[in-house]
Amino acid sequence: MISLLLTHQWKAFWRSRNAGKSIALRIFMGFLILYLLLTAIGVGVFLKEALEKLYPGQDTIRVFCGFALYYFLIDMFTRFMLQDLPTLTIQPYLTQHIRRSQLIRFLNVRSLFTVINLIPLLLSLPFTFMVIGPAHGTGPLLGFVAALLGCTFFNHFFILYVKRKSLVNSWWYVIFLLALAALGALEYFHVFSFSKVSSALFYGIIEKPWLCLLPAGLAVAAFFNNDAFLLKNLYLEDIGARNKKKEGAEYTFLNRFGAEGELIGLDLKLILRNKRPRSVAMITVLFLFYGFIFYKPEYLRQGWWGFLQVGGIFLTGLFISNYGQFLFAWQSGHFDGMMASNLSVKTYIKSKFMLFTAVCTLVLLLTAFYGLLEWKLLLVQLSGYLYNVGIHAVIAVYFATRSYKAIDISKGTTFNYQGMGAEKWIYSLVILLVPMVIYWPFAYFFHTPWAGIAAIGILGLISFLLQDWWIDILTREFRARKHRILDGFREN
C-alpha cells in the first residue's frame, strides 16, 4: 500500500501544470540542502577541536553532553517555524477500500524523510564515533546514538502534533511559544540550569546505556500520539463540519466600531486561518521576549538609552513591520471583489490604522513587565509605541499603496520571497532611518539621550492626533494607484 501511495504522488507531481517550476525549484533547493549537510558534517568533524579551544582543561564529552539539551530545544523551535506538515489528498482514498490506519502510517513514515532530521545526526555522529566510542566502548556508543535518534524523532512527531492541534485551535501556537519563552526566561534568570540537566541526562546514558530507552520511548509515544490524532480526524463528515464551523465564526464585539470593526474582523480571520499571516502573528508573539536581548543589564548600567530606544521601537512596532509590508496584498486573492463592493476606501484604510493601534497597544501592555528591570524602560517603550502608531503606521500604509505584487497566504514564510520587491527594501531602510533622524539632532543639541527619546514620542503623538489628515492623503494615494494595484494582484 505504501508503494501504491508513493506511485500516486509521483504521478501527481509529473502531471501537475507547475511541474517545470517545481523541478527548477527543487534543483535549487537540492544544492542549498547539500551545502547545509556538508556544513553540518564539517562542524561535526571539527567539533572536538572547537570544544577543546573554547573550554580548555574540561572534559570534552561532558561539555558536549551539557549542550545537547540546548540543541534539541533550539531544534524544536526551528521545526516549529520551518517544518511543514505532510500532506495527502485524503478524500478520494477515504471512499475506497483502504484502511485509514494505512493512510495515517504512510503520512507519518513519509514525514521522517526530511533534511531537518539529518542535520542533528550529521552534527553529532562524527563526534560520537570519533570521541565517545573510543573512550567508552561500543555499548555506550550505541546507547548514545539511540538517544540522539530518540530525541530527534520525538521533536519531529511532537511538533507535527502541535501544528495539527494548532489548526483546530490557534491557542496551541500561543501556548507553545509561551512555554518555550518561559523556559528561556528560567535559564536567563538562573532559576534553572539546562546545562546541568543536559549533562546529567546524556552523560548518564553513556554510563548506563539502557537509559536510552527513555528518549526512545518518548519518540514511540509521540509517533502513536500522532496516529491517534489523525485516526480520530480522518472522516469526510468531520472535514465538512470543521469547514462549516470556520465559516460561522464571528467577532461580534467589533460590531460596535461600525464598518471599520467588521474589516478588522476580516483581518483577524485572515490571520488566524491562513499559514503565512498566522506565521507573522506567531513571530510577533515570540519576539516580545527579545527585550531580554535588547535590555541587557550592562546596557542599562552604561546608559545606552539611544540603543535601548531602538529596542522599544522594534518590540512595539514589529506587527506593523511584518503585517504592514504586505498590507493590501494579504487580501489580493479577493481584492477585486472588495473594490467592486460598496466599500469606502477611506473606511478601509482607517480600519488598518485601527488594527495597528490595537495590536501595538496590546504589545505595549504585554511588554510592560520589562519595567521590572528598570522603570525608565517604560518611558522608552512608550516613546516607541507613540512613534509606531503615529509615524510608522503612516509609512507602512504609504508603501502599501506602491506594492503591486500578490501573495499566496496559504504558504509559509520560510524561504518565501513572494510579494517582495524594491519597495519592501526601501520601506525597511526608511523605518530604520526615520527614528535616527529624529533622535540624534535632539540628543546632540540638548546633550542627553532623553531629549531624543522625548522628541520621538512627541512627534509620534502629534502625527497620531493628525491621523484623519493622514488618512485623507493616503486615500488619495490609494485611489491614484488603485488600478495598478488591482492589475498587479491579478498576476498570480
C-alpha positions in Angstrom: 0.0 0.0 0.0 2.8 2.4 0.8 4.4 1.8 -2.6 1.0 2.4 -4.3 0.6 5.7 -2.5 4.1 6.8 -3.4 3.3 5.9 -7.1 0.2 8.1 -7.0 2.2 11.1 -5.6 4.9 10.6 -8.2 2.3 10.7 -11.0 0.6 13.8 -9.4 3.9 15.6 -9.4 4.7 15.0 -13.0 1.2 15.6 -14.3 1.0 19.0 -12.4 0.8 22.1 -14.6 3.7 23.6 -12.5 5.9 20.5 -12.8 8.6 22.5 -14.6 8.7 25.2 -12.0 8.8 22.6 -9.2 11.7 20.8 -10.8 13.7 24.0 -11.1 12.9 25.0 -7.6 13.8 21.5 -6.3 17.1 21.6 -8.1 18.0 24.9 -6.5 16.8 23.7 -3.1 18.8 20.5 -3.6 22.1 22.5 -4.0 21.1 24.5 -0.9 20.4 21.4 1.2 23.6 19.7 0.0 25.6 22.8 1.2 23.8 22.7 4.6 24.5 19.0 5.0 28.2 19.3 4.1 28.5 22.2 6.5 26.9 20.1 9.3 29.3 17.3 8.6 32.3 19.7 8.7 31.1 21.1 12.0 30.7 17.6 13.4 34.2 16.5 12.4 35.9 19.5 13.9 33.6 19.8 16.9 36.1 18.2 19.3 38.9 20.7 18.4 36.5 23.6 18.8 35.3 22.5 22.2 38.9 22.0 23.4 39.7 25.6 22.4 36.6 27.1 23.9 36.7 25.0 27.1 40.4 24.2 27.8 41.1 21.8 30.6 37.5 20.4 30.7 36.2 17.0 29.7 35.1 17.5 26.1 32.4 14.8 26.4 30.8 16.4 29.4 30.8 19.8 27.7 29.2 18.2 24.6 26.6 16.5 26.8 25.9 19.8 28.5 25.0 21.4 25.2 22.9 18.6 23.8 19.6 19.6 25.5 20.1 23.2 24.4 20.4 22.0 20.8 17.2 19.9 20.9 15.3 22.9 22.4 16.5 25.1 19.6 15.8 22.2 17.2 12.2 22.1 18.5 11.7 25.8 17.8 13.3 25.6 14.4 11.0 22.7 13.4 8.0 24.7 14.7 9.0 27.5 12.3 10.3 25.6 9.3 8.8 22.0 9.3 5.8 21.6 7.0 3.0 19.2 7.7 3.0 16.1 5.5 0.0 16.3 3.1 -2.0 13.9 1.1 -5.2 14.4 -0.9 -7.1 12.3 1.5 -10.8 12.5 0.4 -10.5 10.1 -2.6 -8.8 7.4 -0.5 -11.4 7.6 2.3 -14.1 6.4 -0.1 -12.1 3.4 -1.2 -11.5 0.1 0.4 -8.3 1.3 2.1 -7.9 1.3 5.9 -7.4 4.7 7.4 -4.6 3.3 9.6 -2.6 2.6 6.4 -3.0 6.2 5.2 -2.0 7.5 8.6 1.0 5.2 8.8 2.1 6.3 5.3 1.8 10.0 6.3 3.9 9.6 9.5 6.6 7.4 7.9 6.9 9.6 4.9 7.3 12.7 7.1 10.5 11.2 8.5 12.3 11.8 5.2 13.3 15.4 5.7 16.6 17.2 5.8 15.8 18.6 9.3 16.1 15.1 10.7 19.5 14.6 9.2 21.1 17.8 10.5 21.3 16.8 14.2 22.7 13.4 13.3 25.3 14.8 11.0 26.4 17.3 13.6 26.6 14.8 16.5 27.5 11.4 14.9 31.1 12.3 13.9 31.8 13.4 17.5 30.1 10.4 18.9 32.1 7.9 16.8 35.4 9.8 17.0 35.3 10.6 20.7 32.7 8.8 22.7 33.2 5.4 21.1 37.0 5.1 21.6 36.7 6.5 25.1 33.8 4.4 26.4 33.3 1.4 24.1 30.6 0.0 21.8 27.7 -0.3 24.3 27.7 3.4 25.4 28.3 4.4 21.8 25.1 2.6 20.6 23.1 3.8 23.6 24.1 7.4 22.9 23.3 7.1 19.2 19.9 5.6 20.1 19.3 8.5 22.5 20.1 11.0 19.7 17.7 9.3 17.3 15.0 9.2 20.0 15.3 12.9 20.7 15.3 13.8 17.0 12.2 11.7 16.3 10.4 12.9 19.4 10.9 16.5 18.3 9.7 15.6 14.8 6.5 14.0 15.8 5.8 16.3 18.8 6.0 19.4 16.5 3.7 17.7 13.9 1.2 17.1 16.7 1.4 20.7 18.0 1.0 22.1 14.5 -2.0 19.8 13.8 -3.7 20.8 17.0 -3.0 24.4 16.2 -5.1 24.1 13.0 -8.0 23.2 15.2 -7.3 25.7 18.0 -4.9 28.6 17.4 -4.2 28.9 21.1 -1.8 25.9 20.7 0.5 28.3 18.9 0.5 30.8 21.7 0.8 28.2 24.4 3.8 26.5 22.8 5.6 29.8 22.2 4.9 31.0 25.7 6.2 27.7 27.1 9.5 28.0 25.2 9.8 31.6 26.2 9.2 30.6 29.9 12.0 28.0 29.7 14.2 30.7 28.2 13.4 33.1 31.0 14.1 30.5 33.7 17.6 30.0 32.1 18.1 33.7 31.7 17.3 34.5 35.3 19.4 31.5 36.5 16.4 29.8 38.1 17.1 26.6 36.3 20.2 25.3 34.5 19.6 23.2 31.4 23.3 22.7 31.1 23.4 20.7 34.4 20.3 18.7 33.5 21.6 18.0 30.0 25.0 16.9 31.2 23.4 14.6 33.8 21.0 13.1 31.3 23.2 12.5 28.3 26.4 11.6 30.3 24.2 9.3 32.3 23.3 7.5 29.1 27.0 7.0 28.4 27.5 5.5 31.9 24.2 3.5 31.7 23.3 2.8 28.1 19.9 1.3 29.0 18.7 4.9 29.8 18.5 5.4 26.1 15.1 3.7 26.4 13.7 7.0 27.8 14.1 9.2 24.7 13.3 6.2 22.5 10.1 5.6 24.4 9.2 9.3 24.1 9.7 9.1 20.4 7.5 6.0 20.1 4.8 7.7 22.2 4.9 10.8 20.1 4.5 8.6 16.9 1.4 6.8 18.2 0.0 10.1 19.6 0.1 11.4 16.0 -1.5 8.2 14.8 -4.3 8.5 17.3 -5.0 12.2 16.5 -5.1 11.5 12.7 -7.2 8.4 13.2 -9.8 10.5 15.1 -9.9 13.2 12.5 -9.8 11.5 9.1 -13.5 11.4 8.4 -15.2 13.1 5.5 -18.1 14.3 7.6 -15.6 15.8 10.2 -13.8 17.7 7.4 -17.0 19.2 6.2 -18.2 20.1 9.7 -14.9 21.7 10.6 -15.0 23.9 7.4 -18.6 24.8 8.2 -17.7 25.8 11.7 -15.0 28.1 10.5 -17.3 29.9 8.1 -19.7 30.8 11.0 -17.0 32.3 13.3 -17.7 36.0 14.0 -16.2 38.7 16.3 -19.3 40.4 17.4 -17.6 42.6 19.9 -16.1 44.5 16.9 -19.5 45.5 15.6 -19.6 48.5 17.9 -16.9 50.1 15.8 -19.1 50.0 12.6 -17.7 49.2 9.2 -14.1 49.6 10.5 -14.7 46.9 13.1 -16.1 44.5 10.5 -13.0 45.0 8.4 -10.8 44.4 11.4 -12.7 41.2 12.0 -11.9 40.1 8.4 -8.2 40.8 9.1 -8.3 38.7 12.3 -10.0 35.8 10.4 -7.4 36.0 7.7 -4.5 36.0 10.2 -5.8 33.0 12.2 -6.9 30.8 9.3 -4.0 31.2 6.8 -0.5 30.0 7.1 1.6 33.0 6.1 -0.2 35.7 8.1 -0.5 33.3 11.0 3.3 33.0 11.0 3.5 36.8 11.2 1.4 36.7 14.3 3.5 33.9 15.8 6.7 35.9 15.2 5.2 38.9 16.8 4.4 37.0 19.9 7.8 35.3 20.0 9.7 38.5 19.6 8.0 40.0 22.6 10.8 38.3 24.6 13.5 39.8 22.6 13.6 42.6 25.2 15.9 40.3 27.1 18.4 40.7 24.3 18.0 44.5 23.9 17.6 45.4 27.6 20.7 43.7 28.9 21.9 44.8 32.4 25.2 46.2 31.1 23.3 48.4 28.6 21.2 49.8 31.5 24.2 50.4 33.7 26.1 52.2 30.9 23.0 54.3 30.0 22.8 53.3 26.3 19.3 54.8 26.1 19.6 55.5 22.4 20.3 51.9 21.6 17.5 50.8 24.0 15.1 53.1 22.2 15.7 51.0 19.1 14.6 48.0 21.1 11.5 49.8 22.2 10.5 50.7 18.7 11.3 47.2 17.5 9.2 45.5 20.2 6.1 47.7 19.9 6.2 48.0 16.1 7.1 44.5 15.0 3.5 43.7 13.9 3.3 46.8 11.8 6.6 45.9 10.1 5.7 42.3 9.3 2.0 42.7 8.6 2.2 46.2 7.1 4.7 45.5 4.4 2.0 43.3 2.7 -0.9 45.3 3.9 -3.2 45.1 0.9 -1.5 42.1 -0.6 -2.9 39.9 2.2 -6.3 40.3 0.6 -5.0 40.1 -3.0 -7.0 36.9 -3.7 -10.3 38.7 -3.3 -9.2 42.3 -3.7 -11.3 42.7 -6.9 -14.4 41.8 -5.0 -13.6 44.2 -2.2 -13.0 47.1 -4.6 -16.2 46.3 -6.6 -18.3 46.3 -3.4 -19.9 49.3 -1.8 -16.8 49.9 0.4 -15.3 53.3 1.2 -11.6 53.4 0.5 -11.2 55.8 3.5 -13.0 53.4 5.8 -10.8 50.5 4.5 -7.6 52.4 5.2 -8.9 53.7 8.6 -9.5 50.1 9.6 -5.9 49.3 9.0 -4.8 52.1 11.3 -7.2 50.9 14.0 -5.8 47.4 13.7 -2.2 48.7 14.0 -3.1 50.8 17.0 -5.0 48.0 18.8 -2.1 45.5 18.3 0.6 47.9 19.3 -1.4 48.9 22.4 -1.7 45.2 23.4 2.0 44.7 22.8 2.8 47.7 25.0 0.8 46.3 27.8 2.3 42.8 27.5 5.8 44.1 27.5 5.3 46.4 30.5 6.9 43.7 32.6 10.3 44.9 31.3 9.8 47.8 33.7 10.8 45.3 36.5 14.3 45.5 35.0 14.3 49.3 35.0 11.3 51.6 35.3 12.8 54.0 32.7 12.3 51.3 30.1 8.6 52.0 30.4 9.3 55.5 29.0 11.4 54.1 26.2 8.7 51.7 25.2 6.0 54.4 25.4 8.1 56.6 23.1 8.5 53.7 20.7 4.8 53.0 20.9 3.8 56.6 20.0 6.3 56.6 17.1 4.8 53.4 15.7 1.1 54.3 15.9 1.8 57.8 14.8 4.6 57.7 12.2 5.4 54.1 11.4 1.8 53.2 10.6 1.6 56.1 8.1 4.9 54.9 6.4 3.6 51.3 6.2 0.3 52.3 4.5 2.1 54.7 2.2 4.4 52.0 0.9 1.5 49.6 0.7 -0.1 51.8 -1.9 3.0 51.2 -4.0 3.1 47.5 -3.7 1.6 45.7 -6.7 2.6 42.0 -6.1 0.1 39.4 -5.0 1.0 36.7 -2.4 -0.4 33.3 -1.6 -1.4 33.4 2.1 -1.7 29.6 2.3 2.1 29.1 2.0 4.6 29.6 4.9 7.1 32.3 5.3 10.2 30.2 5.2 12.3 30.8 2.1 9.2 32.5 0.7 10.0 35.8 -1.1 6.7 36.1 -2.9 5.5 39.7 -2.8 8.9 41.1 -2.1 10.1 43.9 -4.3 12.3 47.0 -4.3 9.7 49.0 -2.3 9.9 46.5 0.6 13.7 47.1 0.9 13.2 50.8 0.7 10.5 50.5 3.4 12.8 48.6 5.7 15.5 51.3 5.2 13.1 54.1 5.9 11.7 52.7 9.1 15.3 52.3 10.3 16.5 55.8 9.4 13.5 57.9 10.4 13.9 57.3 14.2 17.6 58.1 13.9 17.0 61.3 12.0 14.6 62.4 14.8 16.7 61.1 17.7 20.3 62.3 17.0 19.7 66.1 16.5 17.8 66.5 19.7 20.1 64.2 21.7 23.2 66.0 20.4 21.8 69.6 20.8 20.5 69.0 24.4 23.4 66.7 25.4 21.1 64.0 26.8 19.5 60.9 25.1 16.2 61.6 26.8 15.7 64.7 24.6 15.9 62.4 21.5 13.6 59.8 23.1 11.1 62.6 24.1 11.3 64.0 20.5 10.4 60.6 19.0 7.4 60.2 21.4 6.1 63.8 20.9 6.4 63.7 17.1 4.7 60.3 17.1 1.8 61.7 19.3 1.4 64.7 17.1 1.2 62.5 14.0 -1.3 60.2 15.7 -3.5 63.2 16.5 -3.4 64.2 12.8 -4.3 60.6 11.8 -7.5 61.7 10.0 -5.5 64.1 7.9 -3.0 61.4 7.0 -5.9 59.0 6.1 -7.2 61.6 3.6 -3.8 61.9 2.0 -3.3 58.1 1.9 -6.8 57.7 0.4 -5.9 59.9 -2.5 -2.6 58.0 -2.9 -4.5 54.7 -3.0 -7.1 55.9 -5.5 -4.4 57.2 -7.8 -2.8 53.7 -7.9 -5.9 51.6 -7.4 -6.0 50.1 -10.9 -2.2 49.4 -10.9 -2.7 47.5 -7.6 -5.6 45.5 -9.0 -3.7 44.6 -12.2 -0.7 43.5 -10.1 -2.8 41.4 -7.8 -4.3 39.6 -10.8 -0.9 38.4 -11.9 -0.5 35.4 -9.6 
